[in-house]
Amino acid sequence: MAKTQEKYELMYIIDLEKGEEQVAEIVQKFKTLIEENGTLLELEEIGKRRLAYQINYKSEGYYVLARFESNPSFPAELDRVLKITDGVMRSLITVIEQ
């Protein structure tokens, strides 16, 4: 029997050069997208942190962690949107084992 809901964890880094207003818009965009396609369990804005290595010659980024439940098909679409969103430097979606 196929599972209808899985728990996922999303971590993404936003480019700080976008400014505070655009950073807030990007966080809100993905919060809304997750809520429309699943259940947002937790959203933690970790904030400005130093990167382990430079990405596009930048050494700092704004980290956001989201835990959510959704159908197994949604993370692929979420990953696609993350990759084409201007301002998102890196992202990672993982399944939370129960």
N, C-alpha and C positions, 0 to 999 in steps of 0.2 A: 504494500500500500504506500503510495507516494505521500510525502509530508506536504502539508499545506502551508505551514509557517515555519520559518527558521529564524534564529537569532543571529544578528550580525553586528560587527563593530567596524566603524568607519573612522579613520584618522586622515585628516587632510591639512595641508599647510598652505596658507594664503600669503601672497607677496605683500609685504608691508608698504611698498611704494605706491600701492593703490589708495592709501589713505584710510582713516578710520571709518568714514562713511561708507566707502565701497566694501571694506572688510565686513562691516555689519550687514550690508546688502547681500553679500555672498553667503554669509552664515544663515541669514533668513531664507535665502533662496533654497538652500539644501535642507533646511529644517522643514520648510513647506513641502518640498518634493517628497521627503521621507514620510511626512504625515499624510499626504495624499495617496501614497502607495503602500502604507504599512502603519505600524505603531511605533512612535518614537518613545523609547524607554528612558533614555538619558541623553542630555546634551551638555557637554562640558567644554567651555571655552578656556583652554589652558592659557592662551595668550601668547605674548611675544617671547620667543626663545631663540637661542643660538642654534644654528644647524650643525650637525655632525660634520658636514662637508659642504662646500659651496655649491649652490644650484644657480646656474646662470649668473655667476659672479656675485651672488648675494649670500650673506652669511647669517641672516636672521629671517624668521618667518613667524606667522601667527598660526598657532596650532589649535585645532578643533577636534574633539573626540565625540562621536555619536554612537549610541547603542540603539538598535532598532530591531523590530520583528517584521518580516515581510514574506511574500511568496518567493520561492527560489529564483524566479525569472527577473525580479526587480534589480538585484545588485548589478547585473550586466548593463542595464540601462543607466543606472546611477553612475557606474564607472565611465560609461560613454559620455555622459553629461559633464562629469568632473574633468575629463580629459580635454573637452572643447571649451571649458569656461576660462575666460581670460582672468588671470589672477591666482588660479590654483597652481601651485608649484609642484606638489606631489600629493598622491592619495593612495590609500590602501584599505581594502575591504576584506575582512576575515570573518569566517563562521565561528560563532561561539559554541563550543561543544558543551553538551548538557550532561 
